Amino acid sequence: MRTCVIFNPAARGEKARRFRKSLDAIGAESTLKQTAAAGDARRLAAEAVQDGFEVVVAAGGDGTLNEVLNGIGDVPGGFERVCLGVLPLGTVNVFARELVLPTRLDLAWEIIRRGRETRIDLPSVEFSENGKVQRRYFAQLAGAGLDARAIELVKWQVKKAIGPLAYVLAGAHALMGRPTPIQATSSTQSLSGELILIGNGKLYGGQFKLFPQADLRDGLLEICVFPRVNWWVLVRCSPGLLLNGTLPKATTRLFQTETLTLTSSSATPLQIDGELIGHLPATFRVERGKLRVIAP
C-alpha cells in the first residue's frame, strides 16, 4: 500500500530522535512529508489523500494526530479513501495507548507495514470561532472547563522539560480560577457541571480510565460530568487515579449519547485530543465506524 508519513522534524525527545535515525529505513518504504509550522500536518494530510496514498501516518503526538485526522476529513470521501496510521512520538499518546500500539518505534512501524485495518467511530464537534462555524474531528477525547483551561496555561518549554507533569502543574494553576457552570444537554437528559469530558475511548491523559463504558465501535460518546471541581474533589480523586487510574463514583456523573451540546454563560475554553481549539457553545456528534485505522 502507498504510505505517506507526516512528521515534525523539530519534534524533541528520545522517541523523535530515534525516529530521525530511522528516516532512511522508513523513507525507503514510504513517502516522508515534513511539517514546518502549526497547521502543516493538516494540509499535508489533505494533499496525501488527493495524491492517492492509501495510508497516511501521523508520526508525533496527539496534536499531530488530530491535524492529520482533520486533513483527511478536509477531502471529500477522505475517510473512505485512506487508512490512518500512528507512530506515537508525543508526550502522552492517548490514542495510541487506546489502540494498544507499542511505544517502540520499530514495533509500531512493523504494525503499519502489516496494514491490518479496523474501523472505529469518528467524533466531531461544531463550534463558532470569530463569527464562523467550525467543524473539527477528534480521535479520542474532548473537554470543556478545567482541563481545557489547563491546556491553555501549559507552557511549551515546561511540557518539553517535564512531560505530562506540565499538565498537572497547569491544572493546579487552573484550579485557582473561578469555574463557570457548563450545561451538558443530550436528547435524553441535561446536567450541569464545572468540567465536562467527552470520551470516544476509555482513556484520558494516558493511563486514566475515566470513561469505563466507552467503546470505539458502539456509535456512542461517553460523557463524564464533574458537578464541582475544587481542591477537595482533587484530594478525593487522587488515590483512585494514582492506584488504579479510576475515579470515585460519587465525584462524577456518567452517561452515553450520540449527540451532546455544551453551553456556558461566559467564554469557556474547549479542547480536543489535548489541543485548545476555541470556546463554548459546542455540539458533538459521532459517526459509527467512519474511521479506518491500522491497529495491532
PAZAPA-4460 file (N, C-alpha, C; in steps of 0.05 Angstrom, whole numbers, plus 32768, in hexadecimal, padded with zeros to 4 digits):
% residues 296
    n_x    n_y    n_z   ca_x   ca_y   ca_z    c_x    c_y    c_z   seq   type   mol
   8011   7FE8   8000   8000   8000   8000   8012   8019   8000     1      M     A
   8009   802D   7FF1   8018   8046   7FF0   8014   8055   800A     2      R     A
   802B   805B   8018   802A   8066   8033   8038   8081   8034     3      T     A
   802B   8094   8041   8036   80AE   8045   8039   80B3   8063     4      C     A
   8051   80BA   806C   8057   80BF   8088   805B   80DD   808C     5      V     A
   804B   80E9   809E   804D   8105   80A3   805A   8109   80BE     6      I     A
   8070   8119   80BF   8081   811B   80D6   808B   8137   80DA     7      F     A
   808C   8140   80F3   8097   815A   80FA   80B5   8157   8100     8      N     A
   80C6   8161   80EE   80E3   815E   80F2   80EE   816D   810A     9      P     A
   80DE   8180   8115   80E7   818F   812C   80DF   8181   8146    10      A     A
   80D1   816B   8145   80C8   815D   815D   80E0   8155   816E    11      A     A
   80DD   8157   8188   80F3   8150   819B   80EC   8138   81AB    12      R     A
   80FF   812D   81B9   80FA   8116   81CA   8108   80FE   81BE    13      G     A
   810C   80E9   81CE   811A   80D1   81C6   810C   80C2   81AF    14      E     A
   80F1   80C1   81B0   80E2   80B3   819B   80E7   80C1   8180    15      K     A
   80E6   80DB   8180   80EA   80EA   8167   8106   80E6   815D    16      A     A
   811A   80E5   816F   8135   80E1   8167   8139   80C5   815A    17      R     A
   812C   80B1   8166   812D   8096   815A   8120   8096   813F    18      R     A
   810A   80A5   813C   80FC   80A6   8122   810F   80B1   810D    19      F     A
   811C   80C7   8114   812E   80D4   8100   8144   80C1   80F7    20      R     A
   814E   80B0   810A   8163   809D   8103   8158   8087   80F1    21      K     A
   813E   8083   80F1   8131   806F   80E0   8126   807A   80C6    22      S     A
   812B   8093   80C1   811E   80A0   80A9   8125   8092   808F    23      L     A
   813E   8089   808C   8146   807C   8073   8136   8062   806F    24      D     A
   8133   8052   8085   8125   8039   8082   8108   803D   807D    25      A     A
   80FC   8050   808C   80DF   8055   8089   80DA   8062   806E    26      I     A
   80EC   8075   8066   80E9   8082   804C   80EB   8070   8035    27      G     A
   80F9   8059   8038   80FC   8046   8022   80E1   8038   801D    28      A     A
   80D0   8038   8031   80B6   8029   802E   809E   803C   802D    29      E     A
   80A3   8056   802E   808D   8069   802E   8097   8084   8023    30      S     A
   8084   8097   8022   808B   80B2   801B   8089   80C3   8034    31      T     A
   809F   80D1   803A   80A0   80E2   8052   8099   80FF   804B    32      L     A
   8087   810A   805B   8080   8127   8058   8085   8134   8073    33      K     A
   8095   8149   8073   809D   8157   808C   808D   8171   808F    34      Q     A
   8085   8176   80A8   8077   818F   80AE   808B   81A4   80B6    35      T     A
   8083   81BD   80B3   8094   81D4   80BA   8086   81E7   80CD    36      A     A
   806C   81E5   80D0   805D   81F7   80E1   8042   81EA   80E9    37      A     A
   8035   81F6   80FD   801B   81EC   8105   8008   81ED   80EE    38      A     A
   7FF8   81D8   80EA   7FE5   81D6   80D4   7FF0   81C8   80BC    39      G     A
   800B   81C4   80BA   8016   81B7   80A3   800D   819A   80A1    40      D     A
   800C   818C   80B7   8004   816F   80B6   7FE8   816C   80AA    41      A     A
   7FD6   817E   80B0   7FBB   817D   80A5   7FBC   8181   8087    42      R     A
   7FCB   8194   807E   7FCD   819A   8061   7FDB   8183   8053    43      R     A
   7FF0   8178   805E   7FFF   8162   8051   7FEE   8149   8050    44      L     A
   7FDE   8144   8065   7FCC   812D   8065   7FB8   812F   804E    45      A     A
   7FAC   8146   804B   7F99   814A   8035   7FA6   8146   801A    46      A     A
   7FBE   8150   8017   7FCD   814C   7FFE   7FD2   812E   7FF9    47      E     A
   7FD9   8120   800E   7FDE   8103   800C   7FC6   80F4   8002    48      A     A
   7FAE   80FB   800C   7F95   80EE   8003   7F91   80F4   7FE5    49      V     A
   7F95   810D   7FDE   7F91   8115   7FC2   7FA5   8108   7FAF    50      Q     A
   7FBD   8103   7FBA   7FD2   80F6   7FAA   7FCF   80D8   7FA7    51      D     A
   7FBB   80CD   7FB4   7FB5   80B0   7FB1   7FC2   809E   7FC4    52      G     A
   7FCE   80A8   7FDA   7FD9   8096   7FEE   7FC3   8086   7FFC    53      F     A
   7FC9   806D   8002   7FB5   805C   800F   7FB7   805C   802D    54      E     A
   7FCF   8062   8038   7FD3   8064   8055   7FE1   807F   805B    55      V     A
   7FD6   808E   806E   7FE2   80A7   8077   7FE9   80A3   8094    56      V     A
   8003   80A6   809B   800D   80A1   80B6   8013   80BB   80C4    57      V     A
   8008   80BE   80DC   800F   80D5   80EE   8026   80CD   8100    58      A     A
   803E   80D8   80FB   8055   80D2   810B   8059   80E9   811E    59      A     A
   804F   80E6   8136   8050   80FB   814A   803E   80F5   8162    60      G     A
   8035   810A   816F   8024   8107   8186   8006   810A   817E    61      G     A
   7FF5   810E   8192   7FD9   8110   818D   7FD2   8129   817D    62      D     A
   7FE1   813E   817F   7FDC   8156   8170   7FE1   8152   8152    63      G     A
   7FF8   8145   814C   7FFD   813E   8130   7FE8   812B   8125    64      T     A
   7FE1   8117   8134   7FCC   8105   812D   7FB2   8113   8126    65      L     A
   7FAA   8127   8136   7F91   8135   8131   7F93   8145   8118    66      N     A
   7FAA   8152   8112   7FAC   8161   80F9   7FAA   814E   80E1    67      E     A
   7FB7   8138   80E2   7FB6   8125   80CC   7F9A   811B   80C8    68      V     A
   7F8C   8114   80DE   7F70   810B   80DD   7F5F   8120   80CF    69      L     A
   7F62   8139   80D6   7F51   814E   80CA   7F59   8153   80AD    70      N     A
   7F73   8150   80A6   7F7B   8152   808B   7F6E   813D   8079    71      G     A
   7F6C   8125   8083   7F5F   8110   8074   7F41   8117   8070    72      I     A
   7F35   8122   8085   7F19   812A   8084   7F14   8142   8072    73      G     A
   7F28   8152   806C   7F25   8169   805B   7F1F   8162   803E    74      D     A
   7F26   8149   8036   7F23   8140   801B   7F09   8130   8019    75      V     A
   7EF7   8136   8007   7EDE   8127   8004   7EE4   8109   8000    76      P     A
   7ED8   80F9   8011   7EDC   80DC   8010   7EF7   80D3   801B    77      G     A
   7F05   80E5   8029   7F20   80DF   8033   7F21   80C7   8046    78      G     A
   7F0D   80C4   8057   7F0E   80AE   806A   7F08   8093   805D    79      F     A
   7EFD   8093   8046   7EFA   807A   8037   7F12   8074   8026    80      E     A
   7F20   8089   801E   7F36   8085   800B   7F50   807D   8019    81      R     A
   7F54   8084   8032   7F6E   807E   803F   7F69   8072   805B    82      V     A
   7F7E   8064   8064   7F7F   8059   807F   7F93   8068   8090    83      C     A
   7F8C   806E   80A9   7F9D   807D   80BA   7FB1   806B   80C9    84      L     A
   7FCA   8073   80CA   7FDE   8065   80DA   7FEA   8077   80EE    85      G     A
   7FF5   806C   8104   8000   807D   811A   801B   8072   8122    86      V     A
   802F   8084   8122   8049   807F   812F   804B   8091   8147    87      L     A
   8047   8086   8160   8046   8097   8178   8060   80A2   8180    88      P     A
   8064   80BC   817B   807D   80CA   8182   8079   80E0   8196    89      L     A
   8060   80E4   819F   805A   80FB   81B0   805E   80F7   81CD    90      G     A
   8053   810A   81DD   8057   810A   81FA   8045   80F6   8208    91      T     A
   802C   80F4   81FF   8018   80E3   820D   800F   80CC   81FA    92      V     A
   8007   80D2   81E1   7FFF   80BE   81CE   7FE7   80AE   81D7    93      N     A
   7FD1   80BC   81DF   7FBA   80AF   81EA   7FAD   809C   81D5    94      V     A
   7FA9   80A6   81BD   7F9C   8095   81A9   7FAC   807C   81A2    95      F     A
   7FC7   807E   81A1   7FD8   8067   819C   7FD5   8053   81B3    96      A     A
   7FD3   805D   81CB   7FCF   804B   81E2   7FB4   803D   81E0    97      R     A
   7FA0   804C   81D7   7F85   8040   81D4   7F85   8029   81C0    98      E     A
   7F94   802C   81AB   7F97   8018   8196   7FAA   8002   819E    99      L     A
   7FB7   8005   81B5   7FCB   7FF2   81BF   7FE3   7FF0   81AB   100      V     A
   7FEB   8006   81A1   8002   8007   818F   801C   8007   81A0   101      L     A
   8030   7FF9   8198   804A   7FF9   81A6   8057   8014   81A5   102      P     A
   8066   801B   81BA   8074   8035   81BA   808F   8033   81AC   103      T     A
   8099   801B   81A9   80B2   8017   819A   80AD   801D   817C   104      R     A
   80BD   802E   8171   80BA   8037   8155   80BA   8020   8141   105      L     A
   80CD   800E   8145   80CF   7FF8   8131   80B7   7FE6   8132   106      D     A
   80AC   7FE1   814A   8094   7FD0   814C   807B   7FDE   8141   107      L     A
   8079   7FF9   8146   8063   8008   813C   8063   8009   811D   108      A     A
   807C   800C   8112   807E   800D   80F5   8077   7FF2   80E9   109      W     A
   807F   7FDD   80F6   8078   7FC2   80EC   805A   7FBE   80EA   110      E     A
   804B   7FC9   80FE   802E   7FC7   80FD   8023   7FD6   80E4   111      I     A
   802E   7FED   80DF   8026   7FFC   80C7   802C   7FED   80AE   112      I     A
   8044   7FE1   80AD   804C   7FD1   8095   8038   7FBA   8090   113      R     A
   802F   7FAE   80A5   801C   7F97   80A2   8001   7FA1   8097   114      R     A
   7FF9   7FB9   809F   7FE1   7FC6   8093   7FC7   7FB9   809B   115      G     A
   7FC5   7FAF   80B3   7FAC   7FA3   80BD   7F98   7FB9   80C5   116      R     A
   7F83   7FBA   80B6   7F70   7FD0   80B9   7F58   7FC9   80CB   117      E     A
   7F4F   7FDD   80DB   7F36   7FDA   80E9   7F27   7FF5   80E6   118      T     A
   7F0D   7FF4   80EC   7EFD   800C   80EA   7EF4   8014   8106   119      R     A
   7EF6   802E   810C   7EEC   8038   8126   7EDB   8050   8122   120      I     A
   7ECD   8059   8137   7EBC   8070   8135   7ECC   808A   8132   121      D     A
   7EC0   809D   8125   7ECD   80B7   8120   7EBC   80CE   812C   122      L     A
   7EC5   80D9   8142   7EB6   80F0   814E   7EBE   810A   8140   123      P     A
   7EAC   811E   8143   7EB2   8139   8139   7EA4   814D   814A   124      S     A
   7EAD   8166   8148   7EA1   817C   8158   7E9D   8194   8146   125      V     A
   7E87   81A1   8149   7E82   81BB   813B   7E81   81D1   8150   126      E     A
   7E8E   81E7   814A   7E8F   81FE   815C   7E93   8217   814C   127      F     A
   7E8F   822D   8158   7E92   8247   814A   7EAB   8255   8154   128      S     A
   7EBC   825D   8141   7ED4   826C   8148   7ED8   8283   8134   129      E     A
   7EDB   829B   813F   7EDD   82B3   812E   7EC5   82B6   811C   130      N     A
   7EAE   82AF   8126   7E95   82B3   8117   7E90   829E   8101   131      G     A
   7EA1   828A   80FF   7E9E   8275   80EB   7E9A   825A   80F8   132      K     A
   7E89   8249   80EC   7E84   822E   80F7   7E9B   821C   80EE   133      V     A
   7EA8   820F   8101   7EBE   81FD   80FB   7EB6   81E1   8102   134      Q     A
   7EC1   81CE   80F3   7EBD   81B2   80F9   7ED8   81A4   80FB   135      R     A
   7EDC   8196   8111   7EF6   8188   8115   7EF0   816B   811D   136      R     A
   7F00   8158   8112   7EFF   813C   811B   7F12   8138   8131   137      Y     A
   7F0D   8124   8142   7F20   811B   8156   7F1F   80FD   8159   138      F     A
   7F36   80F2   8161   7F38   80D5   8163   7F31   80C9   817E   139      A     A
   7F39   80D6   8193   7F38   80CA   81AD   7F26   80D8   81C1   140      Q     A
   7F2A   80F3   81C5   7F1C   8100   81DA   7F19   811E   81D5   141      L     A
   7F07   812A   81E5   7F04   8147   81E4   7EFD   8150   8201   142      A     A
   7EFF   8169   8206   7EF8   8173   8220   7EF3   8191   8220   143      G     A
   7EE3   819A   8233   7EDD   81B6   8237   7EDE   81BC   8255   144      A     A
   7EEB   81D3   825B   7EED   81DA   8277   7F0A   81D9   8281   145      G     A
   7F0E   81CC   8298   7F28   81CC   82A5   7F3E   81C0   8293   146      L     A
   7F39   81A9   8287   7F4F   819C   8278   7F57   81AD   8260   147      D     A
   7F43   81B9   8252   7F4A   81CB   823C   7F59   81E4   8245   148      A     A
   7F51   81EE   825C   7F5F   8205   8268   7F7C   81FD   826F   149      R     A
   7F80   81E5   8279   7F9B   81DC   827F   7FAC   81DA   8266   150      A     A
   7FA1   81D0   8250   7FAF   81CF   8237   7FB6   81EB   822D   151      I     A
   7FA4   81FE   8232   7FA8   8219   822A   7FC0   8225   8239   152      E     A
   7FC4   821B   8252   7FD9   8226   8263   7FF4   8218   8260   153      L     A
   7FF5   8201   8254   800E   81F2   8251   8022   8201   8240   154      V     A
   803A   8203   824A   8050   8210   823C   805F   81FA   822C   155      K     A
   8064   8200   8212   8071   81ED   8201   808B   81E4   820C   156      W     A
   809B   81F7   8217   80B6   81F0   8221   80B4   81DE   8239   157      Q     A
   809F   81E3   824A   809C   81D2   8262   8093   81B6   825A   158      V     A
   8081   81B4   8246   8078   819A   823C   808F   8189   8232   159      K     A
   80A1   8196   8223   80B8   8187   8218   80CB   817F   822E   160      K     A
   80CC   818F   8243   80E0   8189   8259   80D6   8173   826C   161      A     A
   80BC   8173   8273   80B3   8161   8287   809C   814F   827E   162      I     A
   8095   8150   8264   8081   813E   8259   8065   8141   8265   163      G     A
   8057   812B   826A   803B   812D   8274   8038   813C   828E   164      P     A
   804C   813E   829E   804B   814D   82B7   8044   816B   82B2   165      L     A
   804A   8174   829A   8044   8190   8293   8026   8195   8295   166      A     A
   8016   8181   828D   7FF9   8184   828E   7FEE   8184   82AA   167      Y     A
   7FFC   8175   82BC   7FF4   8174   82D8   7FF8   8190   82E4   168      V     A
   800F   819C   82DF   8015   81B6   82E9   8002   81CB   82DE   169      L     A
   7FFC   81C9   82C4   7FE9   81DC   82B8   7FCD   81D8   82C3   170      A     A
   7FC6   81BF   82C9   7FAC   81BA   82D5   7FA9   81C6   82F1   171      G     A
   7FBF   81C5   8300   7FBF   81D1   831B   7FBB   81EF   8319   172      A     A
   7FC8   81FB   8305   7FC5   8218   8300   7FA9   821E   82F8   173      H     A
   7F9D   820D   82E7   7F82   8212   82DD   7F6D   8210   82F4   174      A     A
   7F73   81FF   8308   7F61   81FD   831F   7F5F   8216   832F   175      L     A
   7F72   8228   832C   7F71   8241   833B   7F5D   8255   832F   176      M     A
   7F54   8250   8317   7F41   8261   830A   7F24   825A   8313   177      G     A
   7F12   826B   830B   7EF6   8267   8312   7EE8   8258   82FC   178      R     A
   7EDE   823F   8301   7ED2   822F   82EC   7EB7   823A   82E3   179      P     A
   7EB1   8235   82CA   7E97   823D   82BE   7E86   8224   82BA   180      T     A
   7E6D   8224   82C4   7E5C   820C   82C0   7E57   8207   82A2   181      P     A
   7E58   81EE   829A   7E54   81E6   827F   7E3B   81D4   827E   182      I     A
   7E2A   81D9   826B   7E12   81C9   8267   7E17   81B4   8251   183      Q     A
   7E14   819B   8258   7E17   8185   8245   7DFB   8179   823F   184      A     A
   7DF3   817C   8226   7DD8   8173   821E   7DD9   815F   8207   185      T     A
   7DCC   8148   820C   7DC9   8134   81F7   7DAB   8131   81F1   186      S     A
   7DA4   811D   81E1   7D88   8119   81DA   7D78   810E   81F1   187      S     A
   7D85   8104   8206   7D77   80F7   821C   7D7B   8105   8237   188      T     A
   7D8F   8116   823A   7D93   8122   8254   7DA4   813B   8252   189      Q     A
   7DA5   814A   8268   7DB4   8163   826A   7DC0   8164   8285   190      S     A
   7DDB   8168   8286   7DEA   8169   829F   7DFB   8182   829F   191      L     A
   7E01   818C   82B7   7E12   81A3   82BA   7E2C   819B   82C8   192      S     A
   7E42   81A5   82C0   7E5C   819F   82CC   7E70   81B4   82C7   193      G     A
   7E86   81B3   82D6   7E9C   81C6   82D3   7EB2   81BB   82C1   194      E     A
   7EB1   81A1   82BB   7EC3   8194   82A8   7EB4   817E   8299   195      L     A
   7EB4   817F   827F   7EA7   816B   826E   7EBC   815E   825C   196      I     A
   7EBE   8143   825E   7ED0   8134   824D   7EC0   8122   823A   197      L     A
   7EC9   8120   8221   7EBC   810F   820D   7ECF   80FB   8203   198      I     A
   7EC9   80E1   8206   7EDB   80CC   81FE   7ED0   80BB   81E7   199      G     A
   7EE2   80B5   81D4   7EDC   80A2   81BF   7EE7   8087   81C9   200      N     A
   7EFF   8087   81D4   7F0B   806F   81E1   7F0A   8071   81FF   201      G     A
   7F15   805E   820D   7F14   805D   822A   7F28   8070   8238   202      K     A
   7F3F   8076   822A   7F55   8083   8238   7F55   80A1   8236   203      L     A
   7F60   80AD   824B   7F63   80CA   824C   7F7F   80D0   8258   204      Y     A
   7F8E   80E2   824B   7FA8   80EA   8256   7FBC   80D4   8258   205      G     A
   7FB9   80BF   8249   7FCC   80A9   824A   7FBF   8090   8254   206      G     A
   7FC4   808A   826E   7FBB   8070   8279   7FA1   8072   8289   207      Q     A
   7F95   808A   828B   7F7D   808D   829C   7F64   8084   828D   208      F     A
   7F55   8071   8299   7F3D   8066   828D   7F24   8076   8297   209      K     A
   7F21   808E   828C   7F0B   809F   8295   7EF1   8099   8287   210      L     A
   7EF2   8089   8272   7EDA   8083   8263   7ED6   8064   8262   211      F     A
   7ECE   8058   8279   7ECF   803B   827B   7EBD   802C   8268   212      P     A
   7EA7   8038   825F   7E95   802A   824C   7E9A   8030   822F   213      Q     A
   7EAE   8041   822A   7EB3   804A   820E   7EBC   8033   81FD   214      A     A
   7EB4   8034   81E4   7EBB   801F   81D0   7EBF   802E   81B5   215      D     A
   7ED6   802A   81A9   7EDC   8038   8190   7ECA   8030   8179   216      L     A
   7EB9   801C   817D   7EA9   8011   8167   7E8B   8010   816D   217      R     A
   7E81   801E   8181   7E65   801B   8189   7E53   8032   817F   218      D     A
   7E5F   8046   8171   7E50   805C   8167   7E46   8070   817C   219      G     A
   7E53   806F   8194   7E4C   8081   81AA   7E64   808F   81B5   220      L     A
   7E60   80A7   81BF   7E74   80B5   81CF   7E6E   80B1   81EC   221      L     A
   7E82   80AE   81FD   7E7E   80AD   821A   7E84   80C9   8226   222      E     A
   7E71   80D2   8236   7E73   80ED   8241   7E79   80EB   825F   223      I     A
   7E8D   80F9   8269   7E95   80F9   8285   7E91   8116   828F   224      C     A
   7E7E   8119   82A1   7E78   8133   82AC   7E81   8136   82C9   225      V     A
   7E92   8149   82CE   7E9A   8150   82EA   7E89   8167   82F3   226      F     A
   7E76   8162   8306   7E65   8178   830F   7E75   818E   831C   227      P     A
   7E8A   8187   832B   7E9C   819A   8338   7EB9   8193   8332   228      R     A
   7EC9   81A7   832F   7EE6   81A3   832C   7EF4   81B6   833E   229      V     A
   7F00   81AB   8354   7F0F   81BC   8367   7F24   81AA   8374   230      N     A
   7F32   81B6   8387   7F48   81A7   8394   7F3E   818E   83A3   231      W     A
   7F26   8190   83AF   7F1C   8179   83BE   7F15   8162   83AA   232      W     A
   7F0A   8168   8393   7F04   8153   837F   7F1E   8147   8376   233      V     A
   7F33   8158   8372   7F4D   814D   8369   7F58   813A   837E   234      L     A
   7F56   8141   8397   7F60   812F   83AD   7F51   8115   83AD   235      V     A
   7F37   8116   83A8   7F27   80FD   83A8   7F2D   80EC   8390   236      R     A
   7F34   80F8   837A   7F39   80E9   8361   7F55   80DE   8360   237      C     A
   7F68   80EB   836C   7F85   80E4   8369   7F8C   80C6   8370   238      S     A
   7F83   80BB   8386   7F8A   80A0   838C   7F82   808C   8377   239      P     A
   7F69   808D   836E   7F60   807B   835A   7F6E   807E   833F   240      G     A
   7F73   8097   8337   7F81   809C   831E   7F9E   8091   831F   241      L     A
   7FAB   8096   8336   7FC7   808D   8338   7FCA   806F   833B   242      L     A
   7FB7   8062   8349   7FB9   8046   834E   7FAF   8034   8337   243      L     A
   7F98   803C   832B   7F8C   802B   8316   7F81   803A   82FE   244      N     A
   7F86   8055   82FE   7F7E   8064   82E6   7F61   8069   82E4   245      G     A
   7F52   8067   82FA   7F35   806B   82F9   7F2C   8081   830D   246      T     A
   7F13   808A   830A   7F08   809F   831B   7EF4   8094   832E   247      L     A
   7EF1   809F   8346   7EDB   8097   8358   7EC0   809E   834A   248      P     A
   7EAD   808B   834C   7E94   808F   833E   7E85   80A8   8347   249      K     A
   7E88   80AF   8361   7E79   80C6   836B   7E82   80E1   8360   250      A     A
   7E99   80E2   8353   7EA3   80FC   834A   7E9A   8103   832F   251      T     A
   7E8F   80F0   8320   7E87   80F6   8304   7E6C   80EA   82FD   252      T     A
   7E61   80F4   82E7   7E49   80E8   82DB   7E50   80DF   82BF   253      R     A
   7E49   80C6   82B8   7E50   80BB   829E   7E37   80B4   828F   254      L     A
   7E37   80B9   8275   7E22   80B0   8263   7E2D   80AE   8247   255      F     A
   7E1E   80A1   8236   7E26   809E   821A   7E11   80AA   8207   256      Q     A
   7E1A   80B4   81F1   7E08   80C2   81DE   7E15   80C3   81C2   257      T     A
   7E04   80C7   81AE   7E0E   80CA   8193   7E14   80E8   818D   258      E     A
   7E06   80FA   819B   7E0A   8116   8197   7E0A   8124   81B2   259      T     A
   7E18   813B   81B3   7E1A   814A   81CC   7E1F   8167   81C6   260      L     A
   7E11   8179   81D4   7E16   8195   81D2   7E20   81A0   81EC   261      T     A
   7E36   81B0   81EB   7E41   81BD   8203   7E3D   81DB   8201   262      L     A
   7E33   81E7   8216   7E30   8204   8216   7E39   820F   8231   263      T     A
   7E41   8228   8232   7E48   8235   824B   7E42   8253   8249   264      S     A
   7E41   8260   8260   7E3A   827C   8260   7E51   828F   825A   265      S     A
   7E6A   8284   8259   7E81   8294   8252   7E94   8284   8240   266      S     A
   7EA9   8291   8237   7EBC   8284   8225   7ECB   826D   8233   267      A     A
   7EC2   8254   822D   7ECE   823D   8239   7EDE   822E   8225   268      T     A
   7EF8   8228   822A   7F09   821C   8216   7F01   81FF   820F   269      P     A
   7F08   81F7   81F7   7F01   81DD   81EC   7F1A   81D0   81E0   270      L     A
   7F1F   81B6   81E6   7F36   81A8   81DB   7F2D   818E   81CE   271      Q     A
   7F3C   8185   81BA   7F39   816B   81AF   7F54   815E   81AB   272      I     A
   7F56   8145   81B3   7F6F   8136   81B1   7F87   8145   81BD   273      D     A
   7F81   8155   81D3   7F96   8163   81E1   7F9F   817D   81D5   274      G     A
   7F8F   8187   81C1   7F96   81A0   81B3   7F7F   81B4   81B7   275      E     A
   7F85   81CC   81C0   7F71   81E1   81C3   7F68   81EA   81A8   276      L     A
   7F4D   81EB   81A4   7F43   81F2   8189   7F30   820A   8189   277      I     A
   7F25   8211   81A0   7F11   8227   81A1   7F02   8228   81BB   278      G     A
   7EE9   8231   81B9   7ED9   8234   81D1   7EBC   822B   81CC   279      H     A
   7EAE   8226   81E2   7E92   821E   81E0   7E81   8236   81D6   280      L     A
   7E69   8230   81CA   7E5B   8216   81C9   7E66   8204   81B4   281      P     A
   7E60   81E9   81B7   7E6A   81D5   81A4   7E56   81BE   81A3   282      A     A
   7E55   81B1   818C   7E43   819A   8189   7E54   8182   817F   283      T     A
   7E52   816B   818C   7E61   8154   8186   7E50   813E   8179   284      F     A
   7E5B   8130   8166   7E4E   811A   8158   7E63   8104   8154   285      R     A
   7E59   80EC   814E   7E6A   80D6   8148   7E5F   80C6   8130   286      V     A
   7E71   80BD   811E   7E69   80AD   8107   7E75   8091   810B   287      E     A
   7E63   807E   810C   7E6C   8062   8113   7E7C   8055   80FC   288      R     A
   7E94   804B   8103   7EA4   803C   80F1   7EAF   804D   80DA   289      G     A
   7EB0   8067   80DD   7EB8   8078   80C7   7ED6   8079   80C1   290      K     A
   7EE6   8074   80D6   7F03   8078   80D4   7F11   805D   80D1   291      L     A
   7F21   805B   80BB   7F32   8043   80B7   7F4D   8048   80C3   292      R     A
   7F56   8036   80D5   7F70   8039   80E2   7F7F   801E   80E1   293      V     A
   7F9A   8021   80E2   7FAB   8009   80E4   7FB0   8004   8101   294      I     A
   7FAB   7FEC   810A   7FAE   7FE5   8126   7FBA   7FC9   8129   295      A     A
   7FC4   7FC2   8140   7FCF   7FA7   8144   7FBA   7F92   8140   296      P     A
***
